[in-house]
Amino acid sequence: MKFVKIIFIFLLPLYLFAWKMESRSVTLPATIAGSSTWQTITFSQTYDTVPLVFALLDEGSGYNGDTPAIVRIKNVTTTSFEMVQVEAQSSVEAPSDQGPHPSVNVHYLVVEAGDHTLDDGTRLLAGLHSTTTKQGKNVPNPRGFDTINFATAFSSAPVVLGMVQTVANETNTLPGVASSPWLTQTIRNVGTSSFQIALERAETSAGSISASEDIAYLAMDAGIQSSIFDVNTCEVIDLETIRTSDSIRGWQNGCYSFNFVNTYASNPNVLGSQNTRDGGDGGWLRRCSLSTSSVGVNIDEDQAADSERRHTTERAGLAIFKKDFVFDSADTLKCKTLITEYREDECYWLGSSQVDIIDNQNANNAIAMNGATTIQPTSTANYSGLCRAGDFTGNNYADVDVAFTLGSTWTLSTWVEFPLSNATQTYHIFGSYTGTGDLPLLDYSANPNIKWGIYDNSGVYTTADFNDTLSGWHQLVFVNSSGNTSLYLDGTFHSSIALSTSGDVTVLNTSTDGLSTQTLSGNTDELKIWDTTLNTEEIQTLYNNEKAGKNYDGSTRICPTCDANATAGIWGLIGIPADFRTAANKDVADVFDEFPSGSYNVSANTDGWVVFKRDYNTTSNASSYSIVPYTGLPLEFGQGYWLITKVDQAWSENGLPNVDYNSTDSACVNAPCVEIDLTSVTLNFGAPDNDPNDGTGRNRNNMLGFAGHTPVDWADCRILVDGVAYTPSGAETAGYADKQVWQYNPGVSGANANGYTTCDDTTPGGCKLEPYKGFWIILHGLTKNKTVKLLIPKE
C-alpha cells in the first residue's frame, strides 16, 4: 500500500528578498577505505541563509567500467558543505570491495531557498522538505510519496532537481565502505501545481530510516533559454532547462543524448534529476557524456539484489549553465549597462555652451542652460549621502550635447528635493525627446494633488496619482518595458501607467518643449539612465547605496573639493579662481568673507590674518611682496597668493566667478584650457659667471595658483613659447624651463617653515596640479624677450 503525504509550500514574494546562487565543477578523489574522507567545498560567497545544494556526477573512470555511485552531502552551512561519492551494497562484490570508487567529476549548484524570478521572468522555486517517506523494492512498508504543492502554479510542468542534504540515518563511516542505508531522492508526477518526492532506497535493504532526512528541491520553468550575471566578472552566463522526453533508459541500455539550444564555447555545467519513477527497481540520474552541444544521461541502479542495471524509460529534468559562476541578486546592478550617469557633483557649471554636466559613464555630456548650476544643498533630509546637486529653479534646464537614443526598454533614476516650485511651470519633465514624447514627468496642474505622467510618442498623455506631502530628498526610479512604465519611490514600487516612450533624448530637467521656458523648478541629483530594466532588488540596492552616500553600484563616492582649507599659524600658498568673466572683479573681501574683516592685517590679534602678493621687477628677476588691501584691489587670475592666518578656518570659492576654460589653442590636451601669462627672464647676464654678453639671463620663478576644481596631470599641461607648445619635458630639453613643478609644503621643517616638494614625473598620472594650491614654474634664460604662457586643461 502506498501513502501520499501532501505538503503545502507558501513562499513570500520575490521582491522582499535578495538571493544568491553559484555553480562550480569539482573533482572528487577516489574513495579508499581508511585513506580518503569527506571533501569540504567552500562557497565563493557567504549566504544569508543556509542554501540548498544540488549535484550530478559523471561516469567517472569510464562509462562501462564504473560501479553504481551517487554523491552524498552533509553539514551545509552559509559558507561551505561536505561532499563525497559513495557506493551501495552489492550482491556481486565481496564485502571488502563494496564502497571504494575511482575519482569522479561533479557539477554542483548552490541556491538559497525562495521563489525567485530572473529579469526575463524565468522562475526558480527552491525549497527544503524534511521526510522519512521512502520508496524501495526491498524495504518494508509503508512506502509512499509526499506531495509538494506550489503556492503559485507554473505555466507548464517545470524541471525539478532534487538532492538529499543530510546523512541522519547513515550507520557506516563513509567513505570507502558501502553506504547504509542507501539513500537518494525520487521525484514523480511533476505538474504545473505540484510534484511528489520521497527518499529512494532502490533495491538495497541494508540499514533503515528512523530519522527525517532533508531533501532540497528546485523547480524551474522548463524549455527556457535565459541568462544571469556572474557578479564577480559581470560576464553573461547563459542558462537553459530541458524537460526530456520519456526515453531515458538504464546504465546497461546505453547513453541517451539531448541537444542544447544554446551554443557553448566549452562544456557547460549540467545539473539534473530523474523526474519520473516508472521502473520498479528504482534508480537515479547519472551523466554519461558531455560536449559543447549535448549531454548524455541514463538511469543508474544498484546491484544489491541482482547484477543487472537495465531500466525502463524515464523522464529527467536538466538545468544547464554556461560555466562556473557566482550570482547575487543584490549585486547585479553594477553589471547593467548605463547610458548616462550625471552625478551633478561638479563644483560649478559654466553654461554659455560649455559642456560642464559630465556623464561619468560615456560621452553624453550636457550643457547647463539659463543659469542652471550646482549647489551645496542646505538640506539633506532623507539623503545623508548628498555631495552636490543640480539647481534647476527658474528657467533652467540641461541641453544634451549629443542626443542619445532610448529604445523600448530603459530605466531612469534620479533624486528630487521636494516640495518643487510650480510658480511658473506646471510640468516637471525629466527629459524630452526630439519630436513627440517625453521621459516621465510630475504634473502640478491639479496642485496640490501631484500626479506623475507619461506623454508618449503618439501624443497620448496619461497620469497616475503621486504623493502631495513629500518633503526633503526622495529617489524616483522609472522602469519602461513591454508598453508599461512603472514608478518606484525610495526603492519601493509605487504605481504603473500603461504607456511607454522611446526616442532621441535632447534635453533634461525641463518643463516644456519651448527652450526659453524649460525648467524643473527644483533641485535634482544623480540622474542615470540604463538601456535595460532594473528589477526590484536592483532598485532597492540602488536606493540603499545612494542614500548611504555611495555610487549607484556600491563603490565609494568621493565628493569633489570645492573649498580650500586654511591651517592656523602657517603660511599657505593658494590659487584663486578669480578671472573676470563677470562684471564685478573680486577682491580679498569677496574671496575671504569667512574671515573676520576687523582682524585683517592686525598681527596682534589671535585671529589676525593677511594675504600677500608677489611683485616682479620688470627689469630684473628680483621680486618683493606686498600686502593686498582688504578691498579695492582685484585679485588676479592665475596668480599665486600667500596666506598667513592665526585662525583655523576653511574658505570657500563658491562665491567667486567661475573659471572660464576659453583657450582653444590647438596644444590643449583633451579639452579647452586656461591660459596663464608667465613672466620671462629679463636680465642680460647669466649665472654662474655673470657674463653680460652671453645673453642667457638668470632663472626666474613664476609663482602661480591652480584655479581648477580637480587635480590635473602636469603631463597634460603645455608651455607656450612664442606660440610653440612644449610638454614640460620638451620645454626643459629646449632650454626654456624646468620640467619640475615646485609645490609649497607647509610645515615640512616646522610649523611656520617654508617647505618645498618638487615633482618631475611628466608621465600621465604622475605629478598633478592640485585645486587651490600654489606652485612654481622655473623659466630659464632662453625665454628672454619671448612671450611665455602656461596652458592648463580642464579636468
Secondary structure, DSSP 8 states (H G I E B T S, - for coil): -EEEEEEEE----GGG---EEEEEEEEE--B-TTT---EEEE-SS--SS--EEEEEE--TT-TTT----EEEEE---SSEEEEEEE---BSSS-GGGSS-B--EEEEEEEE-SEEEE-TT--EEEEEEEEE--EE-TTS-S-EEEEEEEESS--SS--EEEEEE---TT--S-SSSS--SS--EEEEE---SSEEEEEEE-TT--SS---S-EEEEEEEE-TT-EEEEEETTTTEEEEEEEEE--S-B-BTTT--EEEE-SS--SS--EEEEEE-----TT--EEEEEEE-SSEEEEEEE--BSS-S------B-EEEEEESS-EEEETTS-GGGS-EEEEE----S----TT-EEE-BSSSS--EEEETT-EEE--S--TT-TT---EEE--SS-EEEEEEEEEE-S-EEEEEEEEES---SS-SEEEEEEESSS-BS-EEE-TTTTS-EEEEE-TTS-EEEEE--TT--EEEEEEEEEETTEEEEEETTEEEEEES----EEEEEEEESSS-GGG----SEEEEEEEESS---HHHHHHHHHHHHTTB-TTS-B------EEEE-TTSEEEEE----SSSSS---HHHHTTTS-GGGBT-TTSTT-EEEEEEEE-TTSS-EEEEE--SSSS---TTBEEEEEESS-EEEE-TTS------B--TT-SSS-EEEEEE-----S-BTTTTBTTS-----EEEEEE---SS-EEGGG-EEEETTEEE-HHHHHHTTSB-S-EEEE-TTTTSTT---EEEE---STTSSEE-TTBEEEEEE-GGGTT--EEEEEE--
